[in-house]
Amino acid sequence: MSSFKFEDLLSYDADWETIQYSFLKKVKEINSCFKKFKLYPALDEVILLVTKIENLLKKKIEQKFLLEKEVEGSLINDIIYVADSPKNISSEKDKIIELLRWSLSLLKDSLTEGMVIYEFVNSNLKIRQIGKSTNRTEGYFVIKDIKKSLLLINHYSSSTLNLSETGYETIDTKILRAIPFTLVDKSLEDILFDFKRHITGISNPALFVIDSEIDFPYFETILPVLKDKLQEEISLF
C-alpha cells in the first residue's frame, strides 16, 4: 500500500487539492482491501490514522481558540490593544480543521467497514481444545484454509512483551504442514493427534481445533483475527 504523508496535514502552505487527492487515494486503497476481505495491514493503518487525526484535530481546535482569545485584545486606558496575530493565520487554521474533519469522516467510514469484517470473522471462528494440557502457552492448532483448499497444522507460542507496566500478550505462529483437502481422510482431531505422536520438544503441548467455513484470505484476515481470539482463549486459564 502507498504511504500517506501525514505531516502534510500540518502545513500552512500546503496544496490543499493535492493533499485531498492523496488522502482519497489512500482511503480508496484501504477500502479496496476491505472489499477483497483483506483486513491487514489496512485495518491497523486506518486505526492509526484515526487516532493521529483525532489528536491533531483536538490540538488545532485548542490552538484556534487560544488564537481567537489573543485577537480579542485587552482594554487599557480606553484603548484596545490587539496581539499581532494576522487574520490569515486563523483562516489557515480553519482550513486545516476543516480538512481534518473531512479526513476523519472518511476514515471512520472505512474503520466501520473493517470492524464489521473483523467481527464477522471473529464470530465464525470456533476454538476447541482437544486432549488435556497444563501448558497452554505453547502448542499446535489445525485449521482449514478454504480459499486454497488446504488443511494447515500450525505451531503457536504465547509470550509477554514488557512494553508497559501490565505487559502485552502476543502470539507467534508457524505453519508446519499444509495438506491438500484431497489427501485428508480423517477428522481434524485425529489428524492433530497423529501429528502429536511424531513431534518432540514440547511436553504435553496444548492442541486446538479451529472450526471455520470462511473462505477469506488466510494470512491477511483469518490468521490475525484468530491470533487475537486464541490469545483470549489461552488467557482464560
LOTIFI-754271 format. One record per residue (C-alpha): x, y, z; residue number from 1. Coordinates in steps of 0.2 Angstrom, whole numbers, plus 5000, padded with zeros to 4 digits. Example, Ala and Ser with C-alpha at 12.3 -4.5 7.8 and 13.67 -1.06 7.14 Angstrom:
2
<site><px>5062</px><py>4978</py><pz>5039</pz><tike>1</tike></site>
<site><px>5068</px><py>4995</py><pz>5036</pz><tike>2</tike></site>
This chain:
237
<site><px>5000</px><py>5000</py><pz>5000</pz><tike>1</tike></site>
<site><px>5006</px><py>5018</py><pz>4996</pz><tike>2</tike></site>
<site><px>5011</px><py>5029</py><pz>5011</pz><tike>3</tike></site>
<site><px>5001</px><py>5044</py><pz>5015</pz><tike>4</tike></site>
<site><px>5012</px><py>5059</py><pz>5021</pz><tike>5</tike></site>
<site><px>5003</px><py>5063</py><pz>5037</pz><tike>6</tike></site>
<site><px>5014</px><py>5078</py><pz>5040</pz><tike>7</tike></site>
<site><px>5006</px><py>5087</py><pz>5025</pz><tike>8</tike></site>
<site><px>4991</px><py>5090</py><pz>5036</pz><tike>9</tike></site>
<site><px>5001</px><py>5101</py><pz>5047</pz><tike>10</tike></site>
<site><px>5007</px><py>5113</py><pz>5034</pz><tike>11</tike></site>
<site><px>5000</px><py>5130</py><pz>5031</pz><tike>12</tike></site>
<site><px>5007</px><py>5132</py><pz>5014</pz><tike>13</tike></site>
<site><px>5001</px><py>5115</py><pz>5008</pz><tike>14</tike></site>
<site><px>4992</px><py>5112</py><pz>4991</pz><tike>15</tike></site>
<site><px>4975</px><py>5108</py><pz>4998</pz><tike>16</tike></site>
<site><px>4969</px><py>5099</py><pz>4982</pz><tike>17</tike></site>
<site><px>4985</px><py>5088</py><pz>4981</pz><tike>18</tike></site>
<site><px>4983</px><py>5083</py><pz>4999</pz><tike>19</tike></site>
<site><px>4964</px><py>5079</py><pz>4997</pz><tike>20</tike></site>
<site><px>4969</px><py>5069</py><pz>4981</pz><tike>21</tike></site>
<site><px>4982</px><py>5060</py><pz>4990</pz><tike>22</tike></site>
<site><px>4971</px><py>5056</py><pz>5005</pz><tike>23</tike></site>
<site><px>4957</px><py>5050</py><pz>4994</pz><tike>24</tike></site>
<site><px>4969</px><py>5038</py><pz>4985</pz><tike>25</tike></site>
<site><px>4974</px><py>5031</py><pz>5002</pz><tike>26</tike></site>
<site><px>4956</px><py>5029</py><pz>5008</pz><tike>27</tike></site>
<site><px>4952</px><py>5021</py><pz>4991</pz><tike>28</tike></site>
<site><px>4967</px><py>5008</py><pz>4994</pz><tike>29</tike></site>
<site><px>4961</px><py>5004</py><pz>5011</pz><tike>30</tike></site>
<site><px>4943</px><py>5001</py><pz>5005</pz><tike>31</tike></site>
<site><px>4949</px><py>4991</py><pz>4991</pz><tike>32</tike></site>
<site><px>4957</px><py>4979</py><pz>5003</pz><tike>33</tike></site>
<site><px>4942</px><py>4978</py><pz>5013</pz><tike>34</tike></site>
<site><px>4931</px><py>4974</py><pz>4998</pz><tike>35</tike></site>
<site><px>4943</px><py>4959</py><pz>4995</pz><tike>36</tike></site>
<site><px>4941</px><py>4954</py><pz>5013</pz><tike>37</tike></site>
<site><px>4959</px><py>4958</py><pz>5016</pz><tike>38</tike></site>
<site><px>4959</px><py>4965</py><pz>5034</pz><tike>39</tike></site>
<site><px>4978</px><py>4968</py><pz>5037</pz><tike>40</tike></site>
<site><px>4988</px><py>4978</py><pz>5037</pz><tike>41</tike></site>
<site><px>4974</px><py>4990</py><pz>5031</pz><tike>42</tike></site>
<site><px>4964</px><py>4989</py><pz>5047</pz><tike>43</tike></site>
<site><px>4980</px><py>4993</py><pz>5058</pz><tike>44</tike></site>
<site><px>4984</px><py>5008</py><pz>5046</pz><tike>45</tike></site>
<site><px>4966</px><py>5015</py><pz>5047</pz><tike>46</tike></site>
<site><px>4966</px><py>5014</py><pz>5066</pz><tike>47</tike></site>
<site><px>4982</px><py>5023</py><pz>5067</pz><tike>48</tike></site>
<site><px>4977</px><py>5037</py><pz>5056</pz><tike>49</tike></site>
<site><px>4960</px><py>5039</py><pz>5065</pz><tike>50</tike></site>
<site><px>4970</px><py>5041</py><pz>5082</pz><tike>51</tike></site>
<site><px>4983</px><py>5053</py><pz>5074</pz><tike>52</tike></site>
<site><px>4970</px><py>5064</py><pz>5066</pz><tike>53</tike></site>
<site><px>4958</px><py>5064</py><pz>5081</pz><tike>54</tike></site>
<site><px>4973</px><py>5070</py><pz>5092</pz><tike>55</tike></site>
<site><px>4978</px><py>5083</py><pz>5079</pz><tike>56</tike></site>
<site><px>4961</px><py>5089</py><pz>5077</pz><tike>57</tike></site>
<site><px>4959</px><py>5092</py><pz>5096</pz><tike>58</tike></site>
<site><px>4976</px><py>5101</py><pz>5096</pz><tike>59</tike></site>
<site><px>4971</px><py>5113</py><pz>5081</pz><tike>60</tike></site>
<site><px>4954</px><py>5117</py><pz>5089</pz><tike>61</tike></site>
<site><px>4963</px><py>5122</py><pz>5105</pz><tike>62</tike></site>
<site><px>4976</px><py>5132</py><pz>5096</pz><tike>63</tike></site>
<site><px>4962</px><py>5141</py><pz>5086</pz><tike>64</tike></site>
<site><px>4953</px><py>5145</py><pz>5102</pz><tike>65</tike></site>
<site><px>4969</px><py>5152</py><pz>5110</pz><tike>66</tike></site>
<site><px>4972</px><py>5162</py><pz>5095</pz><tike>67</tike></site>
<site><px>4955</px><py>5170</py><pz>5094</pz><tike>68</tike></site>
<site><px>4956</px><py>5174</py><pz>5113</pz><tike>69</tike></site>
<site><px>4973</px><py>5183</py><pz>5109</pz><tike>70</tike></site>
<site><px>4965</px><py>5193</py><pz>5095</pz><tike>71</tike></site>
<site><px>4951</px><py>5199</py><pz>5106</pz><tike>72</tike></site>
<site><px>4964</px><py>5210</py><pz>5114</pz><tike>73</tike></site>
<site><px>4965</px><py>5220</py><pz>5130</pz><tike>74</tike></site>
<site><px>4957</px><py>5236</py><pz>5135</pz><tike>75</tike></site>
<site><px>4970</px><py>5248</py><pz>5143</pz><tike>76</tike></site>
<site><px>4966</px><py>5266</py><pz>5146</pz><tike>77</tike></site>
<site><px>4951</px><py>5266</py><pz>5135</pz><tike>78</tike></site>
<site><px>4962</px><py>5259</py><pz>5121</pz><tike>79</tike></site>
<site><px>4960</px><py>5241</py><pz>5114</pz><tike>80</tike></site>
<site><px>4977</px><py>5233</py><pz>5112</pz><tike>81</tike></site>
<site><px>4977</px><py>5218</py><pz>5100</pz><tike>82</tike></site>
<site><px>4991</px><py>5205</py><pz>5099</pz><tike>83</tike></site>
<site><px>5000</px><py>5204</py><pz>5082</pz><tike>84</tike></site>
<site><px>4990</px><py>5189</py><pz>5075</pz><tike>85</tike></site>
<site><px>4985</px><py>5191</py><pz>5057</pz><tike>86</tike></site>
<site><px>4968</px><py>5185</py><pz>5052</pz><tike>87</tike></site>
<site><px>4975</px><py>5174</py><pz>5038</pz><tike>88</tike></site>
<site><px>4983</px><py>5163</py><pz>5052</pz><tike>89</tike></site>
<site><px>4966</px><py>5160</py><pz>5059</pz><tike>90</tike></site>
<site><px>4959</px><py>5157</py><pz>5042</pz><tike>91</tike></site>
<site><px>4973</px><py>5144</py><pz>5038</pz><tike>92</tike></site>
<site><px>4969</px><py>5135</py><pz>5054</pz><tike>93</tike></site>
<site><px>4951</px><py>5134</py><pz>5049</pz><tike>94</tike></site>
<site><px>4956</px><py>5126</py><pz>5033</pz><tike>95</tike></site>
<site><px>4966</px><py>5113</py><pz>5042</pz><tike>96</tike></site>
<site><px>4952</px><py>5110</py><pz>5054</pz><tike>97</tike></site>
<site><px>4940</px><py>5108</py><pz>5040</pz><tike>98</tike></site>
<site><px>4952</px><py>5096</py><pz>5031</pz><tike>99</tike></site>
<site><px>4955</px><py>5086</py><pz>5047</pz><tike>100</tike></site>
<site><px>4936</px><py>5084</py><pz>5050</pz><tike>101</tike></site>
<site><px>4933</px><py>5079</py><pz>5032</pz><tike>102</tike></site>
<site><px>4948</px><py>5066</py><pz>5033</pz><tike>103</tike></site>
<site><px>4941</px><py>5059</py><pz>5049</pz><tike>104</tike></site>
<site><px>4924</px><py>5057</py><pz>5042</pz><tike>105</tike></site>
<site><px>4931</px><py>5046</py><pz>5028</pz><tike>106</tike></site>
<site><px>4942</px><py>5036</py><pz>5039</pz><tike>107</tike></site>
<site><px>4928</px><py>5032</py><pz>5051</pz><tike>108</tike></site>
<site><px>4918</px><py>5025</py><pz>5037</pz><tike>109</tike></site>
<site><px>4932</px><py>5014</py><pz>5032</pz><tike>110</tike></site>
<site><px>4935</px><py>5009</py><pz>5050</pz><tike>111</tike></site>
<site><px>4917</px><py>5004</py><pz>5052</pz><tike>112</tike></site>
<site><px>4918</px><py>4993</py><pz>5037</pz><tike>113</tike></site>
<site><px>4934</px><py>4985</py><pz>5043</pz><tike>114</tike></site>
<site><px>4927</px><py>4981</py><pz>5060</pz><tike>115</tike></site>
<site><px>4912</px><py>4973</py><pz>5053</pz><tike>116</tike></site>
<site><px>4923</px><py>4961</py><pz>5043</pz><tike>117</tike></site>
<site><px>4933</px><py>4958</py><pz>5059</pz><tike>118</tike></site>
<site><px>4918</px><py>4954</py><pz>5070</pz><tike>119</tike></site>
<site><px>4911</px><py>4943</py><pz>5057</pz><tike>120</tike></site>
<site><px>4927</px><py>4933</py><pz>5056</pz><tike>121</tike></site>
<site><px>4929</px><py>4933</py><pz>5075</pz><tike>122</tike></site>
<site><px>4911</px><py>4926</py><pz>5077</pz><tike>123</tike></site>
<site><px>4914</px><py>4912</py><pz>5064</pz><tike>124</tike></site>
<site><px>4930</px><py>4905</py><pz>5071</pz><tike>125</tike></site>
<site><px>4926</px><py>4892</py><pz>5084</pz><tike>126</tike></site>
<site><px>4941</px><py>4886</py><pz>5095</pz><tike>127</tike></site>
<site><px>4940</px><py>4869</py><pz>5103</pz><tike>128</tike></site>
<site><px>4954</px><py>4861</py><pz>5114</pz><tike>129</tike></site>
<site><px>4956</px><py>4843</py><pz>5112</pz><tike>130</tike></site>
<site><px>4965</px><py>4832</py><pz>5125</pz><tike>131</tike></site>
<site><px>4972</px><py>4839</py><pz>5141</pz><tike>132</tike></site>
<site><px>4987</px><py>4850</py><pz>5144</pz><tike>133</tike></site>
<site><px>4993</px><py>4860</py><pz>5158</pz><tike>134</tike></site>
<site><px>5004</px><py>4871</py><pz>5147</pz><tike>135</tike></site>
<site><px>4993</px><py>4882</py><pz>5135</pz><tike>136</tike></site>
<site><px>5007</px><py>4894</py><pz>5131</pz><tike>137</tike></site>
<site><px>5014</px><py>4883</py><pz>5118</pz><tike>138</tike></site>
<site><px>5006</px><py>4870</py><pz>5107</pz><tike>139</tike></site>
<site><px>4998</px><py>4867</py><pz>5090</pz><tike>140</tike></site>
<site><px>4982</px><py>4870</py><pz>5081</pz><tike>141</tike></site>
<site><px>4974</px><py>4864</py><pz>5065</pz><tike>142</tike></site>
<site><px>4963</px><py>4875</py><pz>5053</pz><tike>143</tike></site>
<site><px>4956</px><py>4875</py><pz>5036</pz><tike>144</tike></site>
<site><px>4962</px><py>4887</py><pz>5023</pz><tike>145</tike></site>
<site><px>4946</px><py>4885</py><pz>5012</pz><tike>146</tike></site>
<site><px>4951</px><py>4898</py><pz>4999</pz><tike>147</tike></site>
<site><px>4967</px><py>4887</py><pz>4995</pz><tike>148</tike></site>
<site><px>4959</px><py>4870</py><pz>4999</pz><tike>149</tike></site>
<site><px>4972</px><py>4867</py><pz>5012</pz><tike>150</tike></site>
<site><px>4972</px><py>4860</py><pz>5029</pz><tike>151</tike></site>
<site><px>4985</px><py>4869</py><pz>5040</pz><tike>152</tike></site>
<site><px>4994</px><py>4862</py><pz>5055</pz><tike>153</tike></site>
<site><px>5002</px><py>4876</py><pz>5065</pz><tike>154</tike></site>
<site><px>5014</px><py>4878</py><pz>5080</pz><tike>155</tike></site>
<site><px>5010</px><py>4893</py><pz>5091</pz><tike>156</tike></site>
<site><px>5019</px><py>4901</py><pz>5106</pz><tike>157</tike></site>
<site><px>5012</px><py>4914</py><pz>5118</pz><tike>158</tike></site>
<site><px>5024</px><py>4927</py><pz>5126</pz><tike>159</tike></site>
<site><px>5023</px><py>4943</py><pz>5135</pz><tike>160</tike></site>
<site><px>5031</px><py>4959</py><pz>5129</pz><tike>161</tike></site>
<site><px>5035</px><py>4971</py><pz>5143</pz><tike>162</tike></site>
<site><px>5030</px><py>4987</py><pz>5134</pz><tike>163</tike></site>
<site><px>5021</px><py>4994</py><pz>5149</pz><tike>164</tike></site>
<site><px>5018</px><py>4990</py><pz>5167</pz><tike>165</tike></site>
<site><px>5005</px><py>4977</py><pz>5163</pz><tike>166</tike></site>
<site><px>5014</px><py>4969</py><pz>5148</pz><tike>167</tike></site>
<site><px>5007</px><py>4965</py><pz>5131</pz><tike>168</tike></site>
<site><px>5002</px><py>4947</py><pz>5127</pz><tike>169</tike></site>
<site><px>5007</px><py>4941</py><pz>5109</pz><tike>170</tike></site>
<site><px>5006</px><py>4925</py><pz>5099</pz><tike>171</tike></site>
<site><px>5018</px><py>4919</py><pz>5086</pz><tike>172</tike></site>
<site><px>5013</px><py>4906</py><pz>5074</pz><tike>173</tike></site>
<site><px>5021</px><py>4895</py><pz>5061</pz><tike>174</tike></site>
<site><px>5014</px><py>4883</py><pz>5048</pz><tike>175</tike></site>
<site><px>5022</px><py>4866</py><pz>5049</pz><tike>176</tike></site>
<site><px>5011</px><py>4856</py><pz>5037</pz><tike>177</tike></site>
<site><px>5000</px><py>4861</py><pz>5023</pz><tike>178</tike></site>
<site><px>4989</px><py>4846</py><pz>5017</pz><tike>179</tike></site>
<site><px>4978</px><py>4847</py><pz>5002</pz><tike>180</tike></site>
<site><px>4960</px><py>4843</py><pz>5005</pz><tike>181</tike></site>
<site><px>4961</px><py>4829</py><pz>4993</pz><tike>182</tike></site>
<site><px>4973</px><py>4820</py><pz>5004</pz><tike>183</tike></site>
<site><px>4963</px><py>4822</py><pz>5020</pz><tike>184</tike></site>
<site><px>4954</px><py>4806</py><pz>5025</pz><tike>185</tike></site>
<site><px>4952</px><py>4809</py><pz>5044</pz><tike>186</tike></site>
<site><px>4944</px><py>4821</py><pz>5056</pz><tike>187</tike></site>
<site><px>4953</px><py>4836</py><pz>5061</pz><tike>188</tike></site>
<site><px>4955</px><py>4829</py><pz>5079</pz><tike>189</tike></site>
<site><px>4963</px><py>4813</py><pz>5073</pz><tike>190</tike></site>
<site><px>4975</px><py>4822</py><pz>5061</pz><tike>191</tike></site>
<site><px>4981</px><py>4833</py><pz>5075</pz><tike>192</tike></site>
<site><px>4983</px><py>4818</py><pz>5087</pz><tike>193</tike></site>
<site><px>4993</px><py>4809</py><pz>5074</pz><tike>194</tike></site>
<site><px>5004</px><py>4824</py><pz>5072</pz><tike>195</tike></site>
<site><px>5007</px><py>4825</py><pz>5090</pz><tike>196</tike></site>
<site><px>5013</px><py>4807</py><pz>5091</pz><tike>197</tike></site>
<site><px>5028</px><py>4812</py><pz>5079</pz><tike>198</tike></site>
<site><px>5034</px><py>4828</py><pz>5087</pz><tike>199</tike></site>
<site><px>5046</px><py>4830</py><pz>5101</pz><tike>200</tike></site>
<site><px>5052</px><py>4845</py><pz>5111</pz><tike>201</tike></site>
<site><px>5036</px><py>4851</py><pz>5120</pz><tike>202</tike></site>
<site><px>5030</px><py>4842</py><pz>5135</pz><tike>203</tike></site>
<site><px>5011</px><py>4839</py><pz>5134</pz><tike>204</tike></site>
<site><px>5008</px><py>4853</py><pz>5121</pz><tike>205</tike></site>
<site><px>4990</px><py>4861</py><pz>5120</pz><tike>206</tike></site>
<site><px>4980</px><py>4855</py><pz>5105</pz><tike>207</tike></site>
<site><px>4967</px><py>4866</py><pz>5097</pz><tike>208</tike></site>
<site><px>4955</px><py>4863</py><pz>5083</pz><tike>209</tike></site>
<site><px>4949</px><py>4878</py><pz>5074</pz><tike>210</tike></site>
<site><px>4932</px><py>4876</py><pz>5066</pz><tike>211</tike></site>
<site><px>4929</px><py>4888</py><pz>5052</pz><tike>212</tike></site>
<site><px>4920</px><py>4888</py><pz>5035</pz><tike>213</tike></site>
<site><px>4925</px><py>4906</py><pz>5029</pz><tike>214</tike></site>
<site><px>4934</px><py>4907</py><pz>5013</pz><tike>215</tike></site>
<site><px>4943</px><py>4924</py><pz>5016</pz><tike>216</tike></site>
<site><px>4962</px><py>4926</py><pz>5014</pz><tike>217</tike></site>
<site><px>4971</px><py>4917</py><pz>5027</pz><tike>218</tike></site>
<site><px>4986</px><py>4927</py><pz>5031</pz><tike>219</tike></site>
<site><px>4978</px><py>4944</py><pz>5029</pz><tike>220</tike></site>
<site><px>4962</px><py>4941</py><pz>5038</pz><tike>221</tike></site>
<site><px>4959</px><py>4924</py><pz>5046</pz><tike>222</tike></site>
<site><px>4976</px><py>4922</py><pz>5055</pz><tike>223</tike></site>
<site><px>4977</px><py>4939</py><pz>5063</pz><tike>224</tike></site>
<site><px>4959</px><py>4938</py><pz>5070</pz><tike>225</tike></site>
<site><px>4962</px><py>4920</py><pz>5076</pz><tike>226</tike></site>
<site><px>4978</px><py>4925</py><pz>5085</pz><tike>227</tike></site>
<site><px>4968</px><py>4938</py><pz>5095</pz><tike>228</tike></site>
<site><px>4954</px><py>4925</py><pz>5099</pz><tike>229</tike></site>
<site><px>4967</px><py>4912</py><pz>5103</pz><tike>230</tike></site>
<site><px>4976</px><py>4923</py><pz>5115</pz><tike>231</tike></site>
<site><px>4960</px><py>4927</py><pz>5124</pz><tike>232</tike></site>
<site><px>4956</px><py>4908</py><pz>5125</pz><tike>233</tike></site>
<site><px>4973</px><py>4905</py><pz>5132</pz><tike>234</tike></site>
<site><px>4972</px><py>4919</py><pz>5145</pz><tike>235</tike></site>
<site><px>4956</px><py>4911</py><pz>5152</pz><tike>236</tike></site>
<site><px>4967</px><py>4898</py><pz>5161</pz><tike>237</tike></site>
